[in-house]
Amino acid sequence: MAIKVHGIPLSTATMRVVSCLIEKDLDFEFVFVDMANEEHKKHPFLSLNPFAQVPAFEDGDLKLFESRAITQYIAHTYASNGIQLILQDPKKMAIMSIWMEVEGQKFEPLASKLTWELVIKPMIGMGSTNDAIVKKSEEQLSKVLDIYETRLTESKYLGGDSFTLVDLHHIPNIYHLMNTKAKTMFDSRPRVSAWCADILARPAWVKGLEKLQK
């Protein structure tokens, strides 16, 4: 049975999974979820993700949700495909795991608020931008990016010397924010700026965008 990704093109979590699959040179079917008509809140979608969120993922009889769990499954199960997105050395993998947690717990909550306020809300007509939320999120995210700037003096990528899931998980929010005023936060930090340019230029990411925008 083919791999299937159920989601929507705008979803950063959906983009994360699609990019991972393309990095691993895996064929898959993208299944659009009509969230405007609340398809995600009904069966059969709820049998794939009981929390009514995208994406949902199928690989044969295996059904998964939560994008980071999905990408880790892909990276481990299809380790011999495409590029390596995890590290084999236990100590290096432990360090990589720290930065995966940082992305999920420190970066994502703030970046996703900015993505929602500056990109998604205006795009789907959900009202005006909440400037107070933007200001607070930018202040807090700036502190995270200061730590990233220091980290990137130690290794080329956040998780180590090679591109891994750590970097991949960051790409969707960074992609959206590069088209907003929040871009200056990234550009003002030379190492962060170079890292962003590097990961956004990855062929798999570009191909994934093209696939989702068809």
Backbone as a chain_set.jsonl record, in Angstrom:
{"seq": "MAIKVHGIPLSTATMRVVSCLIEKDLDFEFVFVDMANEEHKKHPFLSLNPFAQVPAFEDGDLKLFESRAITQYIAHTYASNGIQLILQDPKKMAIMSIWMEVEGQKFEPLASKLTWELVIKPMIGMGSTNDAIVKKSEEQLSKVLDIYETRLTESKYLGGDSFTLVDLHHIPNIYHLMNTKAKTMFDSRPRVSAWCADILARPAWVKGLEKLQK", "coords": {"N": [[0.844, -1.193, 0.0], [0.435, 2.275, -0.699], [2.246, 5.079, 0.663], [0.529, 7.593, 2.389], [-0.274, 11.011, 2.827], [-2.322, 12.999, 4.631], [-3.585, 16.167, 4.49], [-3.232, 19.799, 4.417], [-2.054, 22.321, 2.129], [-1.182, 24.776, 3.344], [-0.533, 24.183, 5.946], [1.983, 24.084, 8.347], [2.841, 21.811, 9.655], [2.034, 19.767, 7.941], [3.637, 20.424, 5.743], [6.113, 19.862, 6.821], [6.174, 17.045, 7.019], [5.86, 16.284, 4.326], [8.189, 17.37, 3.194], [10.104, 15.809, 4.498], [9.57, 13.232, 3.471], [10.262, 13.621, 0.801], [12.966, 14.261, 1.027], [13.818, 11.737, 1.687], [13.468, 10.361, -0.627], [11.015, 9.066, -1.175], [8.048, 7.744, -2.547], [4.739, 9.027, -2.458], [1.254, 9.597, -1.713], [-0.587, 12.545, -1.763], [-3.252, 13.597, 0.119], [-5.815, 15.761, 0.039], [-7.344, 17.539, 2.656], [-10.458, 18.75, 3.301], [-10.801, 21.264, 5.108], [-12.308, 23.532, 5.341], [-14.878, 22.697, 5.059], [-15.031, 21.227, 7.292], [-14.077, 18.622, 7.222], [-12.064, 17.425, 8.625], [-13.083, 17.06, 11.112], [-14.727, 14.956, 11.118], [-15.634, 11.497, 10.589], [-14.238, 9.618, 7.872], [-11.806, 10.76, 8.728], [-11.265, 11.254, 11.445], [-10.617, 8.78, 12.394], [-8.049, 8.567, 11.699], [-6.715, 10.73, 12.862], [-7.547, 11.509, 15.942], [-7.618, 13.965, 17.157], [-8.434, 15.771, 15.36], [-6.747, 17.224, 13.634], [-4.38, 18.257, 11.125], [-1.222, 16.998, 9.926], [-2.379, 13.707, 8.89], [-1.173, 10.366, 8.643], [-0.393, 7.564, 6.644], [1.079, 4.409, 6.313], [0.917, 1.675, 4.733], [-0.66, -0.521, 6.884], [-0.168, 1.011, 9.046], [-0.995, 3.81, 10.987], [-0.459, 7.171, 11.659], [-0.172, 10.227, 13.591], [0.737, 13.648, 14.406], [3.309, 15.571, 13.455], [6.129, 15.516, 13.996], [6.545, 13.046, 15.15], [5.88, 11.496, 12.989], [7.893, 12.202, 11.106], [10.13, 11.22, 12.423], [9.571, 8.48, 12.441], [9.685, 8.0, 9.667], [12.381, 8.659, 9.137], [13.78, 6.725, 10.627], [12.684, 4.242, 9.803], [13.082, 4.214, 7.051], [15.826, 4.439, 6.733], [17.874, 3.827, 4.943], [17.167, 5.033, 2.623], [17.406, 7.913, 0.464], [18.781, 10.852, 1.994], [20.59, 10.764, 5.117], [18.809, 11.51, 7.998], [19.004, 11.285, 10.648], [21.337, 10.584, 13.306], [23.921, 8.201, 13.697], [25.824, 7.765, 15.69], [25.651, 7.413, 19.15], [26.143, 9.472, 21.085], [26.24, 11.773, 19.507], [23.68, 11.63, 18.482], [22.238, 12.033, 20.798], [22.792, 14.72, 21.358], [21.686, 15.857, 19.078], [19.019, 15.207, 19.595], [18.451, 16.872, 21.744], [18.306, 19.37, 20.476], [16.192, 18.929, 18.794], [14.161, 18.856, 20.662], [14.345, 21.477, 21.552], [13.511, 22.871, 19.284], [10.797, 22.032, 19.161], [9.78, 22.863, 21.654], [10.725, 25.439, 22.323], [11.176, 27.042, 19.988], [9.052, 26.526, 18.069], [6.451, 27.179, 19.406], [6.519, 29.993, 19.522], [7.276, 30.84, 16.931], [5.172, 29.759, 15.46], [3.011, 31.246, 16.384], [3.653, 33.747, 15.345], [3.643, 33.103, 12.611], [0.94, 32.499, 12.295], [-0.302, 34.983, 12.952], [0.918, 36.838, 11.188], [0.896, 35.718, 8.662], [-1.003, 33.513, 8.075], [-3.583, 34.293, 9.146], [-4.153, 36.831, 7.761], [-4.206, 35.772, 5.178], [-6.364, 33.99, 5.072], [-8.43, 35.539, 5.811], [-9.106, 36.021, 8.556], [-9.401, 38.155, 10.261], [-7.795, 41.096, 11.749], [-4.261, 41.561, 12.348], [-2.922, 40.763, 15.506], [-1.222, 42.976, 17.162], [-0.021, 43.079, 19.676], [0.42, 40.422, 20.403], [2.2, 39.749, 18.383], [4.39, 41.448, 18.938], [5.211, 40.566, 21.516], [5.816, 37.877, 20.945], [7.873, 38.168, 19.086], [9.836, 39.37, 20.685], [10.39, 37.292, 22.494], [11.135, 35.218, 20.754], [13.422, 36.298, 19.671], [15.29, 35.966, 21.691], [15.602, 33.214, 21.655], [16.723, 32.93, 19.117], [19.131, 34.208, 19.523], [20.476, 32.315, 21.027], [20.577, 30.305, 19.116], [22.317, 31.529, 17.302], [24.722, 31.451, 18.684], [24.985, 28.661, 18.985], [25.369, 27.92, 16.327], [27.944, 28.65, 15.874], [29.341, 26.544, 16.662], [28.684, 24.313, 15.171], [27.752, 23.417, 11.795], [25.071, 23.0, 11.312], [22.046, 23.004, 13.302], [21.663, 20.598, 14.705], [24.079, 19.327, 14.455], [26.942, 18.572, 12.407], [25.839, 17.93, 9.997], [22.901, 18.143, 7.904], [19.859, 17.525, 9.465], [16.884, 16.028, 10.975], [16.372, 17.992, 12.841], [16.906, 20.516, 11.635], [15.209, 20.319, 9.442], [12.688, 20.307, 10.683], [12.396, 22.949, 11.39], [12.01, 24.363, 9.029], [9.364, 24.956, 7.735], [8.01, 27.061, 9.271], [10.005, 29.043, 9.24], [10.151, 29.517, 6.503], [7.616, 30.725, 5.994], [7.86, 33.024, 7.614], [9.895, 34.438, 6.444], [8.783, 36.032, 4.583], [7.729, 38.179, 5.857], [7.704, 40.942, 8.231], [9.081, 39.893, 10.318], [11.317, 38.739, 9.331], [13.599, 40.26, 9.671], [14.588, 39.589, 12.163], [15.891, 37.18, 11.791], [17.693, 37.828, 9.748], [19.384, 39.651, 10.992], [21.183, 38.247, 12.436], [24.071, 36.861, 11.633], [24.989, 34.099, 11.364], [22.663, 32.637, 11.803], [21.162, 33.672, 9.71], [22.602, 32.717, 7.458], [22.288, 29.98, 7.846], [19.501, 29.74, 7.583], [19.192, 30.469, 4.867], [20.535, 28.358, 3.691], [19.025, 25.992, 4.44], [16.518, 26.587, 3.408], [16.98, 26.516, 0.726], [17.163, 23.908, 0.009], [16.781, 21.239, -2.284], [14.758, 19.313, -1.859], [12.929, 20.63, -0.239], [12.09, 22.707, -1.926], [10.972, 21.207, -3.998], [8.91, 20.001, -2.558], [7.273, 22.194, -1.96], [6.412, 22.857, -4.518], [4.929, 20.587, -5.141], [2.853, 20.696, -3.254], [1.596, 23.018, -3.995], [0.346, 22.546, -6.358]], "CA": [[0.0, 0.0, 0.0], [1.22, 3.497, -0.816], [2.27, 6.047, 1.76], [-0.417, 8.688, 2.185], [-0.244, 12.147, 3.744], [-3.582, 13.735, 4.613], [-3.318, 17.483, 5.052], [-3.501, 20.968, 3.582], [-0.784, 22.942, 1.747], [-0.767, 25.867, 4.231], [-0.158, 23.662, 7.26], [3.416, 23.891, 8.533], [3.06, 20.41, 10.043], [1.931, 18.993, 6.703], [4.83, 20.73, 4.956], [7.227, 19.182, 7.487], [6.132, 15.632, 6.65], [6.091, 16.183, 2.882], [9.607, 17.625, 2.966], [10.843, 14.64, 4.975], [9.38, 12.152, 2.511], [11.013, 13.923, -0.417], [14.381, 14.09, 1.386], [14.09, 10.299, 1.726], [13.191, 9.802, -1.959], [9.891, 8.141, -1.051], [6.808, 8.084, -3.249], [3.587, 9.112, -1.565], [0.045, 10.246, -2.222], [-1.071, 13.638, -0.921], [-4.718, 13.604, 0.172], [-6.265, 17.06, 0.544], [-8.409, 17.502, 3.66], [-11.287, 19.946, 3.146], [-11.051, 21.773, 6.451], [-13.363, 24.555, 5.266], [-16.131, 21.97, 5.268], [-14.851, 20.481, 8.546], [-13.823, 17.202, 6.952], [-11.144, 16.925, 9.652], [-13.834, 16.824, 12.345], [-15.674, 13.883, 10.843], [-15.089, 10.237, 10.107], [-13.189, 8.717, 8.389], [-10.553, 11.395, 9.118], [-11.042, 11.114, 12.887], [-9.994, 7.48, 12.663], [-6.627, 8.76, 11.446], [-6.239, 11.661, 13.886], [-8.688, 11.798, 16.806], [-7.571, 15.358, 17.599], [-8.994, 16.571, 14.263], [-5.72, 18.127, 13.124], [-3.542, 17.714, 10.056], [-1.52, 15.927, 8.992], [-2.474, 12.307, 9.27], [-0.189, 9.647, 7.824], [-0.595, 6.119, 6.524], [2.087, 3.607, 5.621], [0.288, 0.367, 4.835], [-1.661, -0.573, 7.944], [0.237, 1.913, 10.128], [-1.599, 5.144, 10.955], [0.219, 8.056, 12.597], [-0.393, 11.67, 13.555], [1.807, 14.461, 14.991], [4.3, 15.62, 12.374], [7.48, 15.146, 14.403], [6.541, 11.589, 15.314], [5.863, 10.947, 11.629], [9.206, 12.357, 10.479], [11.062, 10.294, 13.076], [9.262, 7.16, 11.904], [10.219, 7.936, 8.305], [13.846, 8.69, 9.174], [14.286, 5.463, 11.155], [12.219, 3.1, 9.016], [13.649, 4.277, 5.707], [17.167, 4.994, 6.952], [18.753, 3.595, 3.789], [16.693, 5.84, 1.496], [17.723, 9.333, 0.451], [19.853, 11.288, 2.876], [20.415, 10.439, 6.527], [18.245, 12.612, 8.769], [19.322, 11.001, 12.039], [22.761, 10.306, 13.48], [24.125, 6.848, 14.209], [26.613, 7.816, 16.916], [24.719, 7.671, 20.261], [26.38, 10.772, 21.71], [25.813, 12.805, 18.555], [22.225, 11.557, 18.411], [21.717, 12.645, 22.024], [22.862, 16.171, 21.158], [20.66, 16.155, 18.08], [17.717, 15.098, 20.257], [18.262, 18.096, 22.525], [17.893, 20.47, 19.593], [14.837, 18.618, 18.338], [13.288, 19.31, 21.744], [14.383, 22.945, 21.533], [12.611, 23.323, 18.198], [9.407, 21.781, 19.498], [9.339, 23.503, 22.891], [11.146, 26.838, 22.422], [11.029, 27.763, 18.722], [7.739, 26.341, 17.443], [5.328, 27.927, 19.98], [6.633, 31.415, 19.196], [7.267, 30.995, 15.471], [3.838, 29.447, 14.944], [2.155, 32.406, 16.674], [3.976, 34.77, 14.349], [3.151, 32.631, 11.32], [-0.513, 32.659, 12.309], [-0.688, 36.396, 12.962], [1.474, 37.608, 10.08], [0.725, 35.06, 7.356], [-2.212, 32.718, 7.875], [-4.796, 35.089, 9.4], [-4.461, 37.706, 6.623], [-4.433, 34.996, 3.962], [-7.678, 33.35, 5.085], [-9.431, 36.518, 6.215], [-9.545, 35.752, 9.929], [-9.323, 39.364, 11.069], [-6.554, 41.858, 11.725], [-3.136, 41.06, 13.121], [-2.846, 41.192, 16.901], [0.124, 43.53, 17.284], [0.527, 42.767, 20.998], [0.933, 39.05, 20.324], [3.374, 39.78, 17.506], [5.489, 42.094, 19.655], [5.685, 39.678, 22.578], [6.404, 36.688, 20.328], [9.155, 38.565, 18.497], [10.79, 39.572, 21.775], [10.772, 35.991, 23.037], [11.835, 34.453, 19.721], [14.752, 36.889, 19.515], [16.167, 35.333, 22.685], [15.896, 31.874, 21.139], [17.629, 33.068, 17.975], [20.46, 34.524, 20.061], [21.065, 31.024, 21.396], [20.88, 29.642, 17.845], [23.499, 32.169, 16.729], [25.864, 30.873, 19.402], [25.074, 27.245, 18.635], [25.856, 27.781, 14.954], [29.402, 28.825, 15.855], [29.885, 25.246, 17.065], [28.423, 23.328, 14.114], [27.141, 24.027, 10.612], [23.62, 22.908, 11.479], [21.686, 23.028, 14.716], [21.809, 19.288, 15.323], [25.426, 18.799, 14.261], [27.641, 19.027, 11.202], [25.069, 17.592, 8.8], [21.474, 18.453, 7.921], [19.091, 16.451, 10.108], [15.498, 16.358, 11.284], [16.33, 19.246, 13.603], [16.813, 21.621, 10.689], [14.002, 20.106, 8.642], [11.508, 20.689, 11.454], [12.309, 24.413, 11.444], [11.863, 25.018, 7.724], [8.078, 25.552, 7.346], [7.763, 28.36, 9.902], [10.975, 30.006, 8.726], [9.715, 29.85, 5.137], [6.525, 31.697, 6.072], [8.276, 34.269, 8.255], [10.812, 35.157, 5.567], [8.0, 36.968, 3.77], [7.094, 39.116, 6.781], [8.641, 41.834, 8.914], [9.866, 39.09, 11.251], [12.544, 38.333, 8.627], [14.751, 41.014, 10.183], [15.14, 38.874, 13.319], [16.793, 36.158, 11.261], [18.741, 38.473, 8.957], [20.299, 40.416, 11.839], [22.124, 37.306, 13.053], [24.746, 36.333, 10.434], [25.008, 32.64, 11.265], [21.267, 32.217, 11.648], [20.766, 34.048, 8.351], [23.229, 31.777, 6.518], [21.632, 28.684, 8.074], [18.168, 29.817, 6.969], [19.351, 30.44, 3.411], [20.96, 26.999, 3.347], [17.962, 24.985, 4.55], [15.405, 26.95, 2.523], [17.376, 26.239, -0.659], [17.27, 22.465, -0.224], [15.929, 20.796, -3.391], [13.586, 18.585, -1.369], [11.959, 21.624, 0.232], [11.564, 23.385, -3.117], [10.105, 20.224, -4.671], [7.723, 19.828, -1.741], [6.415, 23.361, -2.173], [5.807, 22.719, -5.854], [3.933, 19.504, -5.071], [1.701, 21.139, -2.463], [0.939, 24.151, -4.63], [-0.308, 22.122, -7.605]], "C": [[0.884, 1.249, 0.0], [1.19, 4.305, 0.478], [1.31, 7.18, 1.412], [-0.217, 9.757, 3.248], [-1.55, 12.904, 3.566], [-3.331, 15.101, 5.242], [-3.746, 18.602, 4.14], [-2.174, 21.669, 3.292], [-0.287, 24.011, 2.714], [-0.207, 25.386, 5.561], [1.347, 23.441, 7.365], [3.728, 22.442, 8.905], [2.978, 19.488, 8.837], [3.181, 19.181, 5.858], [6.049, 19.985, 5.503], [7.309, 17.714, 7.043], [6.437, 15.443, 5.166], [7.573, 16.38, 2.568], [10.456, 16.423, 3.377], [10.753, 13.491, 3.979], [10.199, 12.382, 1.241], [12.515, 13.818, -0.154], [14.771, 12.607, 1.354], [13.772, 9.597, 0.41], [12.061, 8.772, -1.929], [8.685, 8.644, -1.836], [5.658, 8.113, -2.251], [2.422, 9.792, -2.273], [-0.361, 11.339, -1.247], [-2.587, 13.693, -1.022], [-5.165, 14.91, 0.816], [-7.427, 16.884, 1.515], [-9.182, 18.82, 3.579], [-11.693, 20.475, 4.522], [-12.123, 22.859, 6.462], [-14.732, 23.937, 5.484], [-16.042, 21.002, 6.455], [-14.703, 18.967, 8.335], [-12.939, 16.58, 8.033], [-11.846, 16.596, 10.966], [-14.817, 15.666, 12.221], [-14.92, 12.589, 10.532], [-15.217, 10.205, 8.588], [-11.929, 9.405, 8.892], [-10.252, 11.206, 10.606], [-10.458, 9.758, 13.261], [-8.49, 7.54, 12.425], [-5.996, 9.69, 12.478], [-7.412, 12.086, 14.755], [-8.727, 13.23, 17.321], [-8.016, 16.325, 16.497], [-7.998, 17.627, 13.749], [-4.96, 17.446, 11.988], [-2.079, 17.905, 10.442], [-1.869, 14.625, 9.698], [-1.642, 11.536, 8.244], [-0.521, 8.167, 7.812], [0.589, 5.504, 5.783], [1.631, 2.161, 5.754], [-0.772, 0.39, 5.921], [-1.296, 0.319, 9.14], [-0.379, 3.288, 9.936], [-0.952, 5.987, 12.043], [-0.329, 9.47, 12.5], [0.686, 12.32, 14.399], [3.035, 14.428, 14.073], [5.693, 15.173, 12.792], [7.605, 13.649, 14.662], [6.585, 10.916, 13.939], [7.248, 11.044, 10.993], [10.24, 11.432, 11.121], [10.822, 8.853, 12.613], [9.878, 6.996, 10.515], [11.74, 7.819, 8.326], [14.43, 7.373, 9.67], [13.927, 4.273, 10.26], [12.873, 3.048, 7.642], [15.051, 4.888, 5.748], [18.07, 4.861, 5.733], [18.324, 4.382, 2.554], [17.203, 7.274, 1.608], [18.89, 9.697, 1.342], [19.55, 10.869, 4.317], [19.898, 11.668, 7.272], [18.395, 12.411, 10.271], [20.798, 10.648, 12.112], [22.952, 8.957, 14.158], [24.921, 6.823, 15.511], [25.705, 8.208, 18.089], [24.899, 9.044, 20.909], [25.923, 11.911, 20.803], [24.291, 12.821, 18.432], [21.588, 12.185, 19.651], [21.717, 14.166, 21.919], [21.817, 16.616, 20.157], [19.27, 16.155, 18.719], [17.416, 16.32, 21.117], [17.702, 19.2, 21.644], [16.55, 20.197, 18.923], [13.814, 19.068, 19.386], [13.218, 20.839, 21.788], [13.439, 23.479, 20.457], [11.156, 23.191, 18.613], [8.904, 22.589, 20.677], [9.662, 24.997, 22.976], [10.854, 27.648, 21.156], [9.598, 27.72, 18.196], [6.615, 27.162, 18.078], [5.34, 29.408, 19.603], [6.547, 31.651, 17.688], [5.879, 30.735, 14.9], [2.85, 30.569, 15.24], [2.387, 33.507, 15.653], [3.474, 34.373, 12.964], [1.642, 32.809, 11.225], [-0.909, 34.127, 12.163], [-0.266, 37.136, 11.698], [1.196, 37.01, 8.705], [-0.665, 34.439, 7.192], [-3.487, 33.539, 8.057], [-5.125, 36.03, 8.241], [-4.842, 36.925, 5.363], [-5.843, 34.413, 3.907], [-8.786, 34.271, 5.61], [-9.987, 36.305, 7.609], [-9.405, 36.971, 10.833], [-7.947, 39.996, 11.02], [-5.491, 41.226, 12.624], [-3.172, 41.619, 14.539], [-1.416, 41.665, 17.167], [0.777, 43.203, 18.625], [1.123, 41.367, 21.023], [2.201, 39.009, 19.481], [4.577, 40.342, 18.251], [6.078, 41.17, 20.721], [6.381, 38.45, 22.007], [7.763, 37.002, 19.715], [10.22, 38.758, 19.573], [11.298, 38.243, 22.319], [11.547, 35.159, 22.023], [13.242, 34.996, 19.493], [15.75, 36.261, 20.484], [16.551, 33.924, 22.253], [16.908, 31.958, 19.999], [19.028, 33.493, 18.411], [21.202, 33.238, 20.442], [21.431, 30.238, 20.14], [22.163, 30.213, 17.23], [24.773, 31.619, 17.385], [26.073, 29.41, 19.026], [25.699, 27.06, 17.26], [27.31, 28.207, 14.794], [30.088, 27.496, 16.133], [29.705, 24.17, 16.0], [27.684, 24.012, 12.972], [25.628, 24.054, 10.714], [23.295, 22.822, 12.963], [21.929, 21.695, 15.414], [23.199, 18.699, 15.237], [26.022, 19.317, 12.967], [26.931, 18.67, 9.903], [23.603, 17.973, 8.995], [20.714, 17.266, 8.498], [17.638, 16.881, 10.287], [15.373, 17.667, 12.05], [16.093, 20.422, 12.666], [15.528, 21.528, 9.874], [12.757, 20.582, 9.381], [11.319, 22.206, 11.514], [11.8, 25.043, 10.148], [10.488, 25.647, 7.484], [7.785, 26.918, 7.974], [8.734, 29.42, 9.398], [10.581, 30.459, 7.325], [8.623, 30.916, 5.165], [7.017, 33.044, 6.599], [9.247, 35.07, 7.404], [10.101, 36.16, 4.668], [7.26, 37.981, 4.628], [8.161, 40.014, 7.412], [9.511, 41.085, 9.921], [11.187, 38.627, 10.636], [13.771, 39.029, 9.199], [15.387, 40.329, 11.395], [16.156, 37.828, 12.889], [17.981, 36.794, 10.54], [19.785, 39.178, 9.814], [21.327, 39.548, 12.56], [22.818, 36.532, 11.929], [24.707, 34.816, 10.291], [23.605, 32.071, 11.105], [20.798, 32.501, 10.224], [21.318, 33.075, 7.317], [22.589, 30.402, 6.627], [20.257, 28.656, 7.421], [18.258, 29.722, 5.452], [19.701, 29.039, 2.935], [19.766, 26.043, 3.35], [16.772, 25.304, 3.649], [15.705, 26.648, 1.058], [17.458, 24.747, -0.962], [16.308, 22.021, -1.335], [14.66, 20.086, -2.932], [12.507, 19.551, -0.884], [11.298, 22.32, -0.96], [10.597, 22.466, -3.854], [8.801, 20.017, -3.89], [6.74, 20.979, -1.904], [5.682, 23.252, -3.507], [4.694, 21.681, -5.836], [2.671, 19.971, -4.346], [0.93, 22.276, -3.145], [0.258, 23.806, -5.943], [-1.811, 22.097, -7.438]], "O": [[1.945, 1.271, 0.623], [0.249, 4.225, 1.268], [1.285, 7.662, 0.279], [-0.014, 9.449, 4.422], [-1.849, 13.393, 2.476], [-2.912, 15.186, 6.396], [-4.522, 18.398, 3.206], [-1.262, 21.621, 4.117], [0.923, 24.147, 2.894], [0.521, 26.121, 6.228], [1.926, 22.7, 6.571], [4.766, 21.909, 8.511], [3.755, 18.541, 8.718], [3.724, 18.216, 5.318], [6.907, 19.535, 4.743], [8.388, 17.213, 6.73], [7.19, 14.542, 4.795], [8.145, 15.64, 1.767], [11.41, 16.063, 2.687], [11.759, 12.848, 3.68], [10.762, 11.443, 0.679], [13.26, 13.34, -1.01], [15.909, 12.264, 1.034], [13.805, 8.368, 0.341], [12.144, 7.731, -2.581], [8.349, 9.828, -1.788], [5.616, 7.317, -1.313], [2.591, 10.466, -3.289], [-0.469, 11.096, -0.045], [-3.142, 13.821, -2.114], [-4.921, 15.138, 2.001], [-8.381, 16.161, 1.226], [-8.604, 19.89, 3.771], [-12.775, 20.176, 5.028], [-12.773, 23.08, 7.484], [-15.634, 24.575, 6.026], [-16.858, 20.092, 6.601], [-15.142, 18.158, 9.153], [-13.036, 15.389, 8.327], [-11.276, 15.932, 11.831], [-15.634, 15.43, 13.111], [-13.722, 12.602, 10.25], [-16.202, 10.712, 8.052], [-11.049, 8.735, 9.434], [-9.094, 11.016, 10.98], [-9.868, 9.61, 14.33], [-7.745, 6.677, 12.889], [-4.87, 9.46, 12.918], [-8.197, 12.942, 14.348], [-9.743, 13.669, 17.86], [-7.979, 17.543, 16.677], [-8.369, 18.768, 13.471], [-4.908, 16.219, 11.905], [-1.729, 18.83, 11.176], [-1.686, 14.464, 10.905], [-1.436, 11.998, 7.122], [-0.885, 7.589, 8.837], [1.036, 6.021, 4.76], [1.914, 1.498, 6.752], [-1.681, 1.219, 5.889], [-2.031, 0.373, 10.126], [-0.296, 3.867, 8.853], [-0.897, 5.581, 13.204], [-0.877, 9.869, 11.473], [1.471, 11.624, 15.043], [3.703, 13.402, 13.935], [6.379, 14.511, 12.014], [8.657, 13.058, 14.418], [7.247, 9.894, 13.758], [7.727, 10.075, 10.405], [11.126, 10.919, 10.436], [11.773, 8.096, 12.417], [10.511, 5.981, 10.223], [12.317, 6.988, 7.626], [15.476, 6.945, 9.181], [14.763, 3.409, 9.995], [13.181, 1.971, 7.132], [15.411, 5.728, 4.923], [18.943, 5.701, 5.517], [19.035, 4.396, 1.549], [17.406, 7.787, 2.709], [19.868, 8.955, 1.44], [18.395, 10.65, 4.681], [20.489, 12.745, 7.183], [17.973, 13.249, 11.068], [21.438, 10.435, 11.082], [22.221, 8.614, 15.088], [24.708, 5.944, 16.347], [25.048, 9.246, 18.022], [23.916, 9.704, 21.245], [25.306, 12.877, 21.253], [23.683, 13.882, 18.294], [20.523, 12.796, 19.564], [20.764, 14.825, 22.335], [21.142, 17.626, 20.355], [18.443, 17.013, 18.411], [16.268, 16.754, 21.21], [16.747, 19.882, 22.015], [15.851, 21.13, 18.528], [12.75, 19.588, 19.051], [12.158, 21.415, 22.032], [12.672, 24.414, 20.69], [10.369, 24.122, 18.442], [7.733, 22.968, 20.713], [8.939, 25.743, 23.637], [10.36, 28.774, 21.221], [9.005, 28.76, 17.91], [5.869, 27.805, 17.339], [4.284, 30.005, 19.389], [5.838, 32.545, 17.228], [5.455, 31.411, 13.963], [1.947, 30.823, 14.443], [1.442, 34.122, 15.158], [2.943, 35.206, 12.229], [1.128, 33.225, 10.187], [-1.758, 34.465, 11.339], [-1.014, 37.973, 11.192], [1.253, 37.714, 7.697], [-1.41, 34.798, 6.28], [-4.379, 33.486, 7.21], [-6.264, 36.037, 7.773], [-5.689, 37.359, 4.583], [-6.45, 34.344, 2.838], [-9.921, 33.844, 5.823], [-11.196, 36.395, 7.824], [-9.301, 36.826, 12.051], [-7.046, 39.502, 10.342], [-5.799, 40.46, 13.537], [-3.423, 42.807, 14.741], [-0.513, 40.853, 17.371], [1.997, 43.064, 18.701], [2.194, 41.148, 21.59], [3.161, 38.317, 19.824], [5.665, 39.768, 18.198], [7.295, 41.014, 20.813], [7.415, 38.025, 22.521], [8.694, 36.203, 19.811], [11.37, 38.356, 19.393], [12.492, 38.085, 22.575], [12.504, 34.474, 22.381], [14.153, 34.239, 19.158], [16.913, 36.05, 20.139], [17.684, 33.49, 22.459], [17.837, 31.154, 19.925], [20.008, 33.171, 17.739], [22.402, 33.104, 20.203], [22.471, 29.58, 20.097], [22.992, 29.47, 16.704], [25.769, 31.36, 16.71], [27.198, 28.975, 18.781], [26.481, 26.131, 17.056], [27.855, 28.134, 13.692], [31.281, 27.34, 15.869], [30.487, 23.222, 15.935], [27.064, 25.059, 13.161], [24.978, 24.999, 10.266], [24.183, 22.591, 13.784], [22.35, 21.66, 16.571], [23.483, 17.683, 15.872], [25.643, 20.386, 12.488], [27.375, 19.066, 8.825], [23.132, 18.107, 10.125], [20.908, 16.13, 8.065], [17.22, 17.941, 9.822], [14.372, 18.372, 11.919], [15.186, 21.226, 12.881], [14.849, 22.529, 9.646], [11.872, 21.191, 8.78], [10.196, 22.685, 11.671], [11.225, 26.131, 10.168], [10.44, 26.8, 7.056], [7.355, 27.836, 7.275], [8.342, 30.561, 9.155], [10.668, 31.644, 7.0], [8.702, 31.903, 4.433], [6.627, 34.091, 6.082], [9.406, 36.271, 7.624], [10.734, 37.029, 4.068], [6.278, 38.577, 4.185], [9.355, 39.861, 7.156], [10.559, 41.584, 10.331], [12.078, 38.172, 11.353], [14.861, 38.457, 9.213], [16.587, 40.472, 11.63], [17.168, 37.624, 13.559], [19.122, 36.361, 10.697], [20.942, 39.292, 9.412], [22.232, 40.062, 13.216], [22.214, 35.64, 11.333], [24.422, 34.304, 9.208], [23.398, 31.123, 10.347], [20.123, 31.677, 9.608], [20.602, 32.653, 6.408], [22.372, 29.733, 5.617], [19.887, 27.671, 6.781], [17.497, 28.986, 4.823], [19.217, 28.59, 1.895], [19.525, 25.357, 2.357], [16.091, 24.394, 3.176], [14.788, 26.537, 0.244], [17.791, 24.364, -2.084], [15.137, 22.398, -1.317], [13.605, 20.239, -3.547], [11.316, 19.318, -1.093], [10.08, 22.494, -0.985], [9.527, 22.899, -4.283], [7.73, 19.876, -4.479], [5.529, 20.77, -1.976], [4.485, 23.522, -3.599], [3.643, 21.876, -6.446], [1.556, 19.676, -4.775], [-0.26, 22.462, -2.89], [-0.343, 24.673, -6.576], [-2.532, 21.765, -8.379]]}, "num_chains": 1, "name": "protein.A"}
